[in-house]
Amino acid sequence: MPNPTNPIELVTRDFSFYYGNYQALTSISMDVERNRVTAFIGPSGCGKSTFLRSLNRMNDIIPGTRVEGKVLLGGVDIYNKDVDVVDLRRKVGMVFQKSNPFPKSIFDNVAYGLRIHGERNPSAVAQRVEESLRAAALWNEVKDRLDKSAMDLSGGQQQRLCIARALAVRPEIVLMDEPASALDPLATQKIEELIFELKKDYTIIIVTHNMQQAARVSDTTAFFYLGELVEFDETKRIFTNPKEKKTEDYITGRFG
Amino acid sequence: MILNTVQSAETGRVGRIRAWRRFKEKAIEAFFLANGLFAVVVLIAIFSMLFTEGWPALKRVPLGEWFLSAEWDPTSPVRESYGILALIVSTLMVSVGALILAVPLGIACAAYIADVAPPKVREIVKPVIEILAGIPSVVVGFFGLVVLGPLLAKVFHTGNGLNGVNGSILLAIMALPTIMSVSEDAIVSVPQELKNASLALGATRWQTLMRVTIPAALSGIVASVMLGMGRAIGETMTVLMACGNAPAMPHSFLDPVRTMTATIAIELGETVQGSTHFHSLFVIAFFLFLMTFAVNLVSDIILQRVRRRMGGA
């Protein structure tokens, strides 16, 4: 475990996850620090995306899934019966692997979250849309065509639009599921710079297949293997001096 | 020398195989072209048949009378009149009435089956509704005649209950499976990623359905409505049996109405072949054809526009 330098935002304790009878995650315990970037790495099928989606209960959508253990956000277990999943997801935003803008205008995409949460004042919506697009480093590229379809944007722009859309509802945590895996190197670089900027205001958890990316953008890194958390430490340590043999093997490309 | 002969024999065989394969490709292509052309030829043939058969009547009766007069009385001993306005209004009234009933119900049903219902319910309900589409129109008309008619008569205290409402309800029942089934396909095919994006922003399932899923499925939903409309406009037997068939301008849904299709079906057997009355029925059919054609055209334009807006680039 890393030595926390920031307050703890999110805590998981002995968190296990099942798809039917298949156990996808085994007893994951982790403290995620505020205003830092935490990267999840590991080979395909290791459970890192499942774990990510557990943190805003997106797995609830899949029938036949079951969890054990705790995920504490602000001291409250998000799997508690009293927790409203709508409130949870507003606090814990998500950016997906494949950019998925709505087939609406650029403006309406970003405004969507505000509107569903009942923001009616048009100038307040417009202001928040601009803030969010600026925060996602997209404002200058789209400010003259906010009413154009989001589907006309390039892949990288679409992904930044999805980030802006997630930021618009002012989450505390932003979960990113391989946000740059479908993008070219330039667009990837933009997303990575953006992540670096965003951690000033948000806590970011990113799943990535790309180990250089994890090394570049994250402060702490968690290595998953076969549904278990093998090692969780400062990124620098994980990549220079990992404690576990498995971590070293994976990072040096011996398997994966 | 020997090697050469072997080689050329080989190329000969390969060449033959290639030629045969090319011929097969061409034959298949021609076959599909013929099929496509056949549909077009049939369409043009029907169109020109209606027009040529209707032409003698169109020539005799001024165009203004067809559309401006609501009086349809081609067999009057005093003065024959060929106003089809009342018939057009009746057709539109009954069809639009059917859509008012069937569209909200069909879309709601589709949304429920596609998005809310557990898979088991979906597997049962969808085929059952689709069976509804297979009920012969004469059976539906019969239902209107003996069940719905008396019921409406009792509820609204009007004559025998054979009127516009009756027809609208029956046509709604007939259009419902089309609207439901095609809309459901459209709603199901909305990518899960879009719904996930909405849910991940803290939207409820209801908000996701209303603001993301249905708008994204709009092109299919519009198509389903247009298909249902086409069915309603062209339906004959049901409206013939259930609408009362008074060829006068209807003033409300509770008036008996007579649609264009019903008029043709009722009168075609009773006219003198070659008379103006006979030809005038083809004129009605011709205009009916133009109406359904217009509905299809408009729906195509709407669909293309929606697709372009949704698809981008």
Interface residues (C-beta under 8 A of the other chain):
Chain A: N56 M58 I61 V86 D87 L88 R89 R90 G93 M94 F96 K98 N100 P101 F102 P103 K104 Y112 G113 R115 I116 H117 S149 A150 M151 D152 C162 R165 A166 V169
Chain B: P191 E193 L194 N196 A197 S198 L199 A200 L201 G202 A203 T204 Q207 R211 V212 P215 A216 R309 M310 G311 G312 A313
